[in-house]
Amino acid sequence: MSPARLLIDIEVLEFLRTLRRGEQRALLRRFREIGASPANHADYPERDAVGRQVAVHVFGKFAIKFGDDFADRHVKILDVHPADRSGGKPENPAQ
């Protein structure tokens, strides 16, 4: 079976343009890792605006929302925003 296709929302790409180059590279690398094995990066589930379940992965100071469309073999990066740092120790994106 071929690997899943990674799709990134245009608003996520626009957000990436506002970040430092190192943060951009780290996030793009993590997006690829999520695309290769989404189940390994789902820290917790959340519901989107229409009630679909999406996964959230905390990566450094960012929360990455993504959906795994297993039937279509697509992993979709839906949103990236600053993570709520009130609980837990987030992972270091420089790794």
The first five atom37 places (N, CA, C, CB, O) and aatype in JSON, in Angstrom:
{
  "aatype": [12, 15, 14, 0, 1, 10, 10, 9, 3, 9, 6, 19, 10, 6, 13, 10, 1, 16, 10, 1, 1, 7, 6, 5, 1, 0, 10, 10, 1, 1, 13, 1, 6, 9, 7, 0, 15, 14, 0, 2, 8, 0, 3, 18, 14, 6, 1, 3, 0, 19, 7, 1, 5, 19, 0, 19, 8, 19, 13, 7, 11, 13, 0, 9, 11, 13, 7, 3, 3, 13, 0, 3, 1, 8, 19, 11, 9, 10, 3, 19, 8, 14, 0, 3, 1, 15, 7, 7, 11, 14, 6, 2, 14, 0, 5],
  "atom_mask": [
    [1, 1, 1, 1, 1],
    [1, 1, 1, 1, 1],
    [1, 1, 1, 1, 1],
    [1, 1, 1, 1, 1],
    [1, 1, 1, 1, 1],
    [1, 1, 1, 1, 1],
    [1, 1, 1, 1, 1],
    [1, 1, 1, 1, 1],
    [1, 1, 1, 1, 1],
    [1, 1, 1, 1, 1],
    [1, 1, 1, 1, 1],
    [1, 1, 1, 1, 1],
    [1, 1, 1, 1, 1],
    [1, 1, 1, 1, 1],
    [1, 1, 1, 1, 1],
    [1, 1, 1, 1, 1],
    [1, 1, 1, 1, 1],
    [1, 1, 1, 1, 1],
    [1, 1, 1, 1, 1],
    [1, 1, 1, 1, 1],
    [1, 1, 1, 1, 1],
    [1, 1, 1, 0, 1],
    [1, 1, 1, 1, 1],
    [1, 1, 1, 1, 1],
    [1, 1, 1, 1, 1],
    [1, 1, 1, 1, 1],
    [1, 1, 1, 1, 1],
    [1, 1, 1, 1, 1],
    [1, 1, 1, 1, 1],
    [1, 1, 1, 1, 1],
    [1, 1, 1, 1, 1],
    [1, 1, 1, 1, 1],
    [1, 1, 1, 1, 1],
    [1, 1, 1, 1, 1],
    [1, 1, 1, 0, 1],
    [1, 1, 1, 1, 1],
    [1, 1, 1, 1, 1],
    [1, 1, 1, 1, 1],
    [1, 1, 1, 1, 1],
    [1, 1, 1, 1, 1],
    [1, 1, 1, 1, 1],
    [1, 1, 1, 1, 1],
    [1, 1, 1, 1, 1],
    [1, 1, 1, 1, 1],
    [1, 1, 1, 1, 1],
    [1, 1, 1, 1, 1],
    [1, 1, 1, 1, 1],
    [1, 1, 1, 1, 1],
    [1, 1, 1, 1, 1],
    [1, 1, 1, 1, 1],
    [1, 1, 1, 0, 1],
    [1, 1, 1, 1, 1],
    [1, 1, 1, 1, 1],
    [1, 1, 1, 1, 1],
    [1, 1, 1, 1, 1],
    [1, 1, 1, 1, 1],
    [1, 1, 1, 1, 1],
    [1, 1, 1, 1, 1],
    [1, 1, 1, 1, 1],
    [1, 1, 1, 0, 1],
    [1, 1, 1, 1, 1],
    [1, 1, 1, 1, 1],
    [1, 1, 1, 1, 1],
    [1, 1, 1, 1, 1],
    [1, 1, 1, 1, 1],
    [1, 1, 1, 1, 1],
    [1, 1, 1, 0, 1],
    [1, 1, 1, 1, 1],
    [1, 1, 1, 1, 1],
    [1, 1, 1, 1, 1],
    [1, 1, 1, 1, 1],
    [1, 1, 1, 1, 1],
    [1, 1, 1, 1, 1],
    [1, 1, 1, 1, 1],
    [1, 1, 1, 1, 1],
    [1, 1, 1, 1, 1],
    [1, 1, 1, 1, 1],
    [1, 1, 1, 1, 1],
    [1, 1, 1, 1, 1],
    [1, 1, 1, 1, 1],
    [1, 1, 1, 1, 1],
    [1, 1, 1, 1, 1],
    [1, 1, 1, 1, 1],
    [1, 1, 1, 1, 1],
    [1, 1, 1, 1, 1],
    [1, 1, 1, 1, 1],
    [1, 1, 1, 0, 1],
    [1, 1, 1, 0, 1],
    [1, 1, 1, 1, 1],
    [1, 1, 1, 1, 1],
    [1, 1, 1, 1, 1],
    [1, 1, 1, 1, 1],
    [1, 1, 1, 1, 1],
    [1, 1, 1, 1, 1],
    [1, 1, 1, 1, 1]
  ],
  "atom_positions": [
    [[0.85, -1.17, 0.0], [0.0, 0.0, 0.0], [0.9, 1.25, 0.0], [-0.96, -0.01, 1.23], [1.9, 1.3, 0.71]],
    [[0.53, 2.23, -0.79], [1.34, 3.44, -0.87], [1.12, 4.32, 0.36], [1.0, 4.23, -2.15], [0.08, 4.23, 1.02]],
    [[2.09, 5.17, 0.68], [1.94, 6.04, 1.85], [0.83, 7.06, 1.65], [3.26, 6.76, 2.15], [0.42, 7.35, 0.53]],
    [[0.34, 7.59, 2.76], [-0.72, 8.59, 2.71], [-0.18, 9.88, 2.09], [-1.29, 8.87, 4.12], [1.0, 10.2, 2.21]],
    [[-1.06, 10.59, 1.44], [-0.72, 11.9, 0.87], [-0.9, 12.95, 1.96], [-1.6, 12.23, -0.38], [-1.92, 12.96, 2.65]],
    [[0.08, 13.82, 2.11], [0.03, 14.87, 3.11], [-0.54, 16.14, 2.49], [1.44, 15.14, 3.7], [0.0, 16.66, 1.51]],
    [[-1.64, 16.64, 3.06], [-2.28, 17.86, 2.58], [-2.21, 18.91, 3.7], [-3.77, 17.59, 2.16], [-2.48, 18.61, 4.86]],
    [[-1.85, 20.15, 3.33], [-1.68, 21.22, 4.32], [-2.6, 22.38, 3.96], [-0.19, 21.69, 4.4], [-2.56, 22.88, 2.83]],
    [[-3.42, 22.81, 4.9], [-4.34, 23.92, 4.7], [-3.58, 25.19, 4.33], [-5.19, 24.15, 5.96], [-2.5, 25.45, 4.88]],
    [[-4.12, 25.98, 3.43], [-3.46, 27.21, 2.97], [-3.22, 28.18, 4.13], [-4.3, 27.9, 1.88], [-2.21, 28.88, 4.14]],
    [[-4.12, 28.23, 5.09], [-3.93, 29.13, 6.24], [-2.74, 28.69, 7.09], [-5.2, 29.18, 7.1], [-2.06, 29.52, 7.69]],
    [[-2.49, 27.4, 7.15], [-1.32, 26.89, 7.86], [-0.06, 27.36, 7.13], [-1.36, 25.33, 7.96], [0.9, 27.8, 7.77]],
    [[-0.05, 27.26, 5.81], [1.1, 27.71, 5.03], [1.34, 29.21, 5.22], [0.9, 27.38, 3.54], [2.49, 29.64, 5.31]],
    [[0.27, 29.99, 5.27], [0.41, 31.43, 5.5], [0.96, 31.71, 6.89], [-0.95, 32.14, 5.33], [1.78, 32.62, 7.07]],
    [[0.53, 30.93, 7.89], [1.06, 31.07, 9.25], [2.55, 30.76, 9.28], [0.3, 30.16, 10.22], [3.33, 31.46, 9.93]],
    [[2.95, 29.69, 8.57], [4.37, 29.32, 8.54], [5.24, 30.46, 8.03], [4.57, 28.08, 7.65], [6.36, 30.64, 8.5]],
    [[4.74, 31.22, 7.09], [5.51, 32.34, 6.52], [5.83, 33.4, 7.56], [4.73, 32.98, 5.36], [6.76, 34.19, 7.37]],
    [[5.08, 33.45, 8.67], [5.32, 34.46, 9.71], [6.38, 34.02, 10.71], [4.02, 34.77, 10.44], [6.8, 34.8, 11.56]],
    [[6.82, 32.76, 10.61], [7.74, 32.2, 11.59], [9.19, 32.3, 11.12], [7.39, 30.75, 11.88], [9.47, 32.49, 9.94]],
    [[10.1, 32.17, 12.09], [11.53, 32.1, 11.75], [11.8, 30.84, 10.93], [12.41, 32.11, 13.04], [11.07, 29.85, 11.04]],
    [[12.84, 30.89, 10.12], [13.18, 29.79, 9.21], [13.35, 28.46, 9.96], [14.47, 30.13, 8.46], [12.87, 27.43, 9.49]],
    [[14.01, 28.49, 11.11], [14.2, 27.25, 11.88], [12.88, 26.65, 12.34], [0.0, 0.0, 0.0], [12.71, 25.43, 12.31]],
    [[11.94, 27.5, 12.77], [10.63, 27.0, 13.17], [9.88, 26.44, 11.97], [9.81, 28.12, 13.84], [9.2, 25.42, 12.09]],
    [[10.0, 27.09, 10.83], [9.36, 26.58, 9.62], [9.86, 25.19, 9.28], [9.61, 27.53, 8.43], [9.08, 24.27, 9.04]],
    [[11.18, 25.03, 9.28], [11.78, 23.73, 8.95], [11.35, 22.65, 9.95], [13.31, 23.84, 8.92], [11.03, 21.53, 9.57]],
    [[11.37, 23.0, 11.24], [10.99, 22.03, 12.27], [9.53, 21.6, 12.1], [11.22, 22.62, 13.68], [9.22, 20.42, 12.21]],
    [[8.65, 22.56, 11.83], [7.24, 22.22, 11.66], [7.02, 21.39, 10.39], [6.39, 23.49, 11.61], [6.27, 20.42, 10.42]],
    [[7.66, 21.76, 9.3], [7.51, 20.98, 8.07], [8.01, 19.55, 8.25], [8.26, 21.65, 6.91], [7.4, 18.61, 7.75]],
    [[9.12, 19.4, 8.97], [9.64, 18.07, 9.26], [8.62, 17.27, 10.09], [11.01, 18.17, 10.01], [8.37, 16.1, 9.83]],
    [[8.03, 17.93, 11.09], [7.04, 17.24, 11.92], [5.78, 16.92, 11.11], [6.67, 18.1, 13.15], [5.18, 15.86, 11.31]],
    [[5.36, 17.81, 10.2], [4.21, 17.51, 9.35], [4.46, 16.21, 8.57], [3.93, 18.68, 8.37], [3.58, 15.36, 8.47]],
    [[5.67, 16.08, 8.03], [6.01, 14.86, 7.28], [5.97, 13.62, 8.18], [7.41, 15.0, 6.64], [5.51, 12.56, 7.77]],
    [[6.44, 13.77, 9.41], [6.4, 12.66, 10.36], [4.97, 12.29, 10.7], [7.17, 13.01, 11.65], [4.63, 11.1, 10.79]],
    [[4.11, 13.29, 10.88], [2.7, 13.03, 11.13], [2.09, 12.31, 9.93], [1.93, 14.36, 11.42], [1.33, 11.35, 10.1]],
    [[2.42, 12.76, 8.73], [1.9, 12.12, 7.53], [2.3, 10.66, 7.41], [0.0, 0.0, 0.0], [1.53, 9.83, 6.94]],
    [[3.51, 10.36, 7.84], [4.02, 8.98, 7.75], [3.39, 8.06, 8.8], [5.53, 8.98, 7.91], [3.19, 6.88, 8.54]],
    [[3.08, 8.59, 9.98], [2.5, 7.76, 11.04], [1.61, 8.61, 11.95], [3.62, 7.07, 11.88], [2.0, 8.95, 13.07]],
    [[0.42, 8.96, 11.47], [-0.46, 9.85, 12.23], [-0.83, 9.32, 13.62], [-1.7, 10.09, 11.46], [-0.93, 10.11, 14.56]],
    [[-1.04, 8.04, 13.75], [-1.44, 7.49, 15.06], [-0.37, 7.71, 16.12], [-1.74, 6.0, 14.93], [-0.69, 7.82, 17.3]],
    [[0.89, 7.78, 15.72], [1.98, 7.98, 16.68], [2.08, 9.42, 17.17], [3.29, 7.57, 16.06], [2.83, 9.7, 18.1]],
    [[1.34, 10.34, 16.56], [1.45, 11.75, 16.91], [0.16, 12.35, 17.44], [1.9, 12.52, 15.72], [0.07, 13.56, 17.63]],
    [[-0.84, 11.53, 17.67], [-2.12, 12.01, 18.17], [-2.06, 12.08, 19.7], [-3.3, 11.1, 17.7], [-2.25, 11.07, 20.38]],
    [[-1.8, 13.29, 20.23], [-1.7, 13.45, 21.68], [-3.07, 13.42, 22.35], [-0.99, 14.76, 22.01], [-3.23, 12.86, 23.43]],
    [[-4.06, 14.03, 21.7], [-5.42, 13.98, 22.22], [-6.4, 14.34, 21.11], [-5.59, 14.93, 23.43], [-6.04, 15.02, 20.16]],
    [[-7.66, 13.87, 21.23], [-8.67, 14.17, 20.22], [-9.39, 15.47, 20.53], [-9.67, 13.03, 20.1], [-9.42, 15.93, 21.68]],
    [[-9.97, 16.05, 19.5], [-10.76, 17.27, 19.64], [-11.81, 17.23, 18.53], [-9.86, 18.57, 19.55], [-11.64, 16.51, 17.55]],
    [[-12.86, 17.98, 18.68], [-13.9, 18.08, 17.64], [-13.71, 19.39, 16.89], [-15.33, 17.99, 18.26], [-13.44, 20.43, 17.49]],
    [[-13.86, 19.34, 15.55], [-13.77, 20.57, 14.77], [-15.12, 21.28, 14.77], [-13.32, 20.26, 13.3], [-16.04, 20.85, 15.48]],
    [[-15.26, 22.34, 14.0], [-16.46, 23.17, 14.01], [-17.72, 22.41, 13.58], [-16.26, 24.35, 13.11], [-18.82, 22.78, 13.98]],
    [[-17.57, 21.36, 12.78], [-18.73, 20.59, 12.33], [-18.88, 19.26, 13.07], [-18.64, 20.34, 10.84], [-19.71, 18.44, 12.7]],
    [[-18.07, 19.05, 14.09], [-18.21, 17.88, 14.93], [-17.36, 16.69, 14.57], [0.0, 0.0, 0.0], [-17.44, 15.65, 15.23]],
    [[-16.52, 16.8, 13.54], [-15.63, 15.7, 13.19], [-14.48, 15.62, 14.19], [-15.09, 15.87, 11.75], [-14.0, 16.64, 14.68]],
    [[-14.06, 14.42, 14.48], [-12.92, 14.25, 15.38], [-11.62, 14.49, 14.63], [-12.92, 12.85, 16.02], [-11.4, 13.95, 13.55]],
    [[-10.77, 15.32, 15.22], [-9.43, 15.56, 14.7], [-8.45, 15.27, 15.83], [-9.27, 17.04, 14.16], [-8.82, 15.22, 17.0]],
    [[-7.2, 15.08, 15.46], [-6.15, 14.83, 16.46], [-5.36, 16.11, 16.67], [-5.21, 13.67, 16.0], [-5.22, 16.94, 15.77]],
    [[-4.85, 16.27, 17.88], [-3.99, 17.4, 18.21], [-2.66, 16.85, 18.69], [-4.65, 18.33, 19.3], [-2.59, 15.93, 19.5]],
    [[-1.6, 17.43, 18.16], [-0.24, 17.05, 18.54], [0.47, 18.31, 19.03], [0.54, 16.38, 17.35], [0.55, 19.3, 18.32]],
    [[0.99, 18.25, 20.25], [1.74, 19.38, 20.8], [3.21, 19.19, 20.44], [1.55, 19.5, 22.36], [3.82, 18.17, 20.75]],
    [[3.75, 20.21, 19.77], [5.13, 20.17, 19.29], [5.8, 21.47, 19.68], [5.19, 19.94, 17.74], [5.6, 22.5, 19.04]],
    [[6.59, 21.42, 20.74], [7.22, 22.64, 21.24], [6.16, 23.62, 21.68], [0.0, 0.0, 0.0], [5.31, 23.3, 22.52]],
    [[6.19, 24.81, 21.12], [5.22, 25.83, 21.51], [4.0, 25.85, 20.6], [5.88, 27.19, 21.51], [3.2, 26.78, 20.66]],
    [[3.85, 24.82, 19.76], [2.75, 24.78, 18.8], [1.83, 23.6, 19.04], [3.29, 24.73, 17.39], [2.27, 22.54, 19.49]],
    [[0.55, 23.79, 18.73], [-0.42, 22.71, 18.68], [-0.78, 22.51, 17.22], [-1.71, 23.02, 19.57], [-1.18, 23.46, 16.54]],
    [[-0.65, 21.3, 16.74], [-0.93, 20.97, 15.35], [-2.19, 20.12, 15.31], [0.28, 20.22, 14.68], [-2.23, 19.04, 15.91]],
    [[-3.23, 20.6, 14.62], [-4.45, 19.82, 14.44], [-4.39, 19.13, 13.09], [-5.73, 20.72, 14.55], [-4.05, 19.75, 12.08]],
    [[-4.72, 17.84, 13.09], [-4.7, 17.11, 11.83], [-5.78, 16.05, 11.8], [-3.32, 16.47, 11.6], [-6.27, 15.6, 12.83]],
    [[-6.14, 15.68, 10.59], [-7.11, 14.62, 10.38], [-6.49, 13.51, 9.56], [0.0, 0.0, 0.0], [-5.72, 13.77, 8.64]],
    [[-6.83, 12.29, 9.89], [-6.34, 11.12, 9.17], [-7.52, 10.51, 8.42], [-5.68, 10.08, 10.13], [-8.37, 9.85, 9.02]],
    [[-7.56, 10.73, 7.12], [-8.62, 10.16, 6.28], [-8.09, 8.84, 5.72], [-9.04, 11.15, 5.12], [-7.54, 8.79, 4.62]],
    [[-8.26, 7.8, 6.5], [-7.69, 6.5, 6.16], [-8.23, 5.97, 4.84], [-7.97, 5.49, 7.27], [-7.48, 5.41, 4.04]],
    [[-9.53, 6.14, 4.6], [-10.14, 5.61, 3.38], [-9.55, 6.24, 2.13], [-11.64, 5.84, 3.41], [-9.32, 5.54, 1.14]],
    [[-9.3, 7.54, 2.15], [-8.73, 8.24, 0.99], [-7.21, 8.29, 1.01], [-9.27, 9.66, 0.92], [-6.6, 8.78, 0.07]],
    [[-6.59, 7.79, 2.09], [-5.13, 7.8, 2.25], [-4.58, 9.23, 2.26], [-4.45, 6.99, 1.13], [-3.57, 9.53, 1.62]],
    [[-5.28, 10.11, 2.99], [-4.85, 11.5, 3.14], [-4.66, 11.81, 4.62], [-5.88, 12.47, 2.5], [-5.48, 11.42, 5.45]],
    [[-3.58, 12.51, 4.94], [-3.42, 13.1, 6.26], [-3.45, 14.6, 6.03], [-2.07, 12.62, 6.99], [-2.69, 15.12, 5.22]],
    [[-4.34, 15.28, 6.74], [-4.58, 16.7, 6.51], [-4.14, 17.53, 7.71], [-6.05, 16.96, 6.2], [-4.65, 17.35, 8.82]],
    [[-3.18, 18.44, 7.48], [-2.78, 19.38, 8.53], [-3.78, 20.53, 8.44], [-1.27, 19.89, 8.35], [-3.8, 21.27, 7.46]],
    [[-4.61, 20.67, 9.47], [-5.73, 21.58, 9.43], [-5.47, 22.92, 10.09], [-6.9, 20.95, 10.07], [-6.03, 23.94, 9.7]],
    [[-4.6, 22.92, 11.12], [-4.39, 24.16, 11.87], [-3.09, 24.04, 12.68], [-5.59, 24.46, 12.81], [-2.72, 22.95, 13.13]],
    [[-2.43, 25.15, 12.86], [-1.3, 25.26, 13.76], [-1.48, 26.56, 14.53], [0.08, 25.23, 13.0], [-1.74, 27.61, 13.94]],
    [[-1.36, 26.47, 15.84], [-1.48, 27.67, 16.67], [-0.64, 27.49, 17.93], [-2.98, 27.95, 17.03], [-0.2, 26.38, 18.24]],
    [[-0.41, 28.58, 18.67], [0.36, 28.45, 19.91], [-0.32, 27.46, 20.86], [0.52, 29.83, 20.61], [-1.54, 27.49, 21.04]],
    [[0.47, 26.59, 21.44], [-0.06, 25.58, 22.36], [-0.34, 26.22, 23.72], [0.94, 24.4, 22.52], [0.32, 27.17, 24.12]],
    [[-1.33, 25.68, 24.4], [-1.62, 26.07, 25.77], [-0.55, 25.42, 26.63], [-3.08, 25.66, 26.22], [-0.52, 24.19, 26.75]],
    [[0.3, 26.21, 27.22], [1.43, 25.67, 27.96], [1.13, 25.51, 29.45], [2.63, 26.56, 27.78], [2.05, 25.39, 30.26]],
    [[-0.15, 25.51, 29.81], [-0.49, 25.42, 31.22], [-0.32, 24.02, 31.8], [-1.9, 25.87, 31.43], [-0.22, 23.87, 33.02]],
    [[-0.28, 23.0, 30.96], [-0.16, 21.64, 31.49], [0.81, 20.81, 30.67], [0.0, 0.0, 0.0], [0.9, 20.97, 29.45]],
    [[1.52, 19.96, 31.33], [2.42, 19.05, 30.64], [3.67, 19.74, 30.12], [0.0, 0.0, 0.0], [3.74, 20.97, 30.08]],
    [[4.63, 18.94, 29.75], [5.9, 19.48, 29.22], [5.93, 19.22, 27.72], [7.14, 18.83, 29.93], [6.09, 18.07, 27.31]],
    [[5.77, 20.26, 26.87], [5.78, 20.05, 25.43], [7.14, 19.58, 24.94], [5.4, 21.32, 24.71], [8.16, 19.79, 25.59]],
    [[7.12, 18.94, 23.79], [8.32, 18.42, 23.16], [9.13, 19.57, 22.55], [7.97, 17.38, 22.08], [8.57, 20.61, 22.19]],
    [[10.41, 19.39, 22.44], [11.3, 20.4, 21.86], [11.34, 20.24, 20.34], [12.73, 20.29, 22.45], [11.76, 19.19, 19.86]],
    [[10.9, 21.28, 19.55], [10.86, 21.14, 18.09], [12.23, 21.08, 17.45], [10.08, 22.26, 17.49], [12.32, 20.74, 16.27]],
    [[13.29, 21.4, 18.16], [14.63, 21.39, 17.59], [15.17, 19.98, 17.44], [15.56, 22.21, 18.45], [16.22, 19.79, 16.83]],
    [[14.48, 18.97, 17.99], [14.96, 17.59, 17.94], [14.84, 17.03, 16.55], [14.19, 16.71, 18.92], [15.21, 15.88, 16.31]]
  ]
}
